[in-house]
Amino acid sequence: MSKITVLGMSMAVLSAPPAVAAHAQFVPPAGHSGNGAQPGVTVPTDPAAPIMTRIPDITLSPLFHVDPDYKRGASTGHVKVVGAFEIVETQKRHVAAAWSSGFLPVTLSFNDGQCYSLQADYRGGTLSNGRLSKVGCDHRQTDEQAPSSPPPGSPLRFVGSAWGYGAWADDRGGTTLVTAPHAKTFQPLFTAQMSTSAIMAMNGPDYPGGNITLVGRVGDRLTVVTLEVGY
């Protein structure tokens, strides 16, 4: 597929429900190309926006691991960091919720009643030109039901789901387990060594994979991570 800029591009996906398809963003397959170096974060135009920095993909890559027991047909699954941003919170201002109809842009709702949209360009297999723009706090998507349930007695706590993926928190270990879509049973796909408060996702229309964005914390830092996944 030719070079695609994810930002600002909305188109219907055949597998999407009608309410989602109108706002969903098309997912480029792995291996699409881009030209030229791009800044990780653009120069802020809103002085009131939270400070945001781009975290190098390689820095967070060791935190994500495909479940060693995952298998679906000939696929063993994969997960790769394609973009990560740290957002500075203060004692008086912190993120209270996050949502998206696809995997980007992500609306971040702060406890002071303000909302910002995190947007980025998807070129060369990585995110660039990250920016925060003030937006309204309406149009929040309704959380999906858990696509499956963990074994009885499991310590996992349901966080949310998107496009068939389920996110489950292990509060004791400070990790997140993400289950594979279209599975009839609870099927772990990968584990993230970060606590997660929200999951967004979108699958490709013609290949077994897509993109997932997790909002949560790496250590004490509010972090938004976008992943390329295969299942």
N, C-alpha and C positions, 0 to 999 in steps of 0.2 A: 504494500500500500504506500502511496505517496506520502510526503510530509504532511502532518496534520497538526494544527494548533487547537488544543482542546478548549482553551478559554473562549467563551462566547459562542460556542458552536452547539446548537441543540438540534437533535433530529430524532425521529421516532425509531425505535428498535422493535423488530417484529415480535420478539419475545416479551416485551414490556407490557404491563397493564396499561390501558388507555390513559389513566390519570398520571402515570409516571412518564409515559412516552413523550408527552408534549414538552416536558422539561428536561428529559434525560440527555446526557452527553455521549456521543459516540466514542467507543473505546478502540484505539488503534491496536493492532496486533504487535507482538514483540518483534523487534528488529526494524521498526520504521526509522527513517533517518532524518537528520537535521543538519544545517550548515551554520558554522560560525559559533563563537563562544557567546553565551548570554549571561547576564548577571543573575545571581541567585535571588536577589531581592531588588526591586526597583526603588528609586528615590521616593520616599513617602510624600504624598501631596496633601495629606490631612495631618496637621500637627497634633491632633487629638487622638489619632489612631494608636493602638498599642504598638510597642516596638517589636519588630519581627526580624529574625535572622534565619538564613538558610543553613541547615546542618548538612555537611557532606554526606552523600549516600553511604560511602564506605564506613563512616563512623558508626552508623546504626545497623549496618548489615549483619554483624554478629549476633544481634538480638532476636533474629527471626529464623526459625528452623522448621522445615517440613517434618511432620510426624513420621518417624521411621517405619511405622506400621501402615502408613497410608498406601492404598493401592486401588485403582479403579481401571479395570481392563489392562491395557498396556501402559497406562499413565502412572507415574509415581509422584506427580505433583511438583510444583516449584514455587518459590516465593523470592522476590527481589525488591529491594528498596529503590524507588525511582524518584523520591522527593521527600524531604523532611524539613519542617519549619519549627523553630522555637518561638513562642510568643511570651513576652514578658508580662507577668501579672504584678499587681501591687497589693498592699494590705487592704485597700479599699475597692479594688477592681479585679475581679477574677471571672473566668468563664463559668457560666451556670448550665449551659446546654449547647449542643451543636447538632446540625442536621444538613442534609443535602438530598436532592432527588436523584443524583448520580453519585460519582465519587469526587467530583469537583464541579463548581466551586462549593466551598463549605461555609455555611452561615454559623458564626460564633455569637452566641447570646451571652452578654455580660450581666453581672448582678446589678449594675447601675441602670439597666433598662435599655442600653445601647446594643446594637447588633452590627457586626462587620462581616463582610464576605471575603474569605480568603480565596484568591484566584491565582492561577499560574498557567504558564504555557508548557505544553508537553511536546518537547522536541528532542530528537536524538536519544530517546529512551530515558529521559530525565526531565524533571521540572525545573523551570527557570522563570525569571521575571515575576517572582511572587509579590503580591501586594494585598493590602487590606483596604477595602472600600466600605464606607458606612452605608448600611441598607436598613430597610424596615424589618421589623421582627415578626411580620406575619408570614403566611405561606409555609408554616412549619409542617413537615411531613409526619403522618401518624406512624408511630413505631409498629413494626411488624411483630407477629407472634413468633415464638421460638419454633424453628423448623423441626426440631427434634429435642429429645431430652437425654441428659447424661444418665449413666447407670444409677440405680438407687443408692443413696448414701454418699454420692459424690459431693465434694465441697464446692463445686463450681456454681457460680451465681450468674444468671442470665443478664447480659448487658443490653443486647439488642440484635437485630438482624437486618439484612439488606440484600436483595437479589438472591435470596436463598442461603447466603452465608449467615452463620450464627456466631456471635461473640460471647464468650463465657469467661468470667473473671475468677481467678484463684487468688482470693484476698490474702491468704496466708503466705503464698509465694510471691505475690506482687506480679503475677504473669496473666496473660490472656490467651485462651485457646480459641481458635477459629475453626468452625466446622465447614465441611465441603458442601456446596449446593447440590440439589437434585439427588441427595442421598436419602434412602428410605429409613436408615437408622442413624444414630449419633456417630458421625464419622469425622474425627479430628483431622484437619488438613495441615495446620501449622500452629506453632506456639510463638507468642511474642513476649519477650521479657520487658514488658511495660504494663502498667495498670491502664485500663481503657474505660472511657466513659461513653463513647459513641462509635458506631461503625457505619460507614457509607460504602457503597459498592456499585459496580455495573459490569455485566458480563458482555463479552463480544458476541455478535450475532452468528458467527460462523466458525468458531473455534472454542475448545474447552478451556477458557481462561478469561481474565478481565483485570479489573483494578479494584483495590480495596483501599479506603482511607480510614485510619484509626485516629481518634482524638483521645489523648490521655496524658500520662506523665512518664517521662524517663527520668528516674530519680525524682527530684522535686520540680522539674521543669515541664511546663505545659508544652506538649509536642504534638504536631499534626504530621502523620506519616502516610504517604501514599505508596502502595505496593503493587507490583505486577505479579499476578498469581496464575498458576495453571493447575487444573484439577482433572 
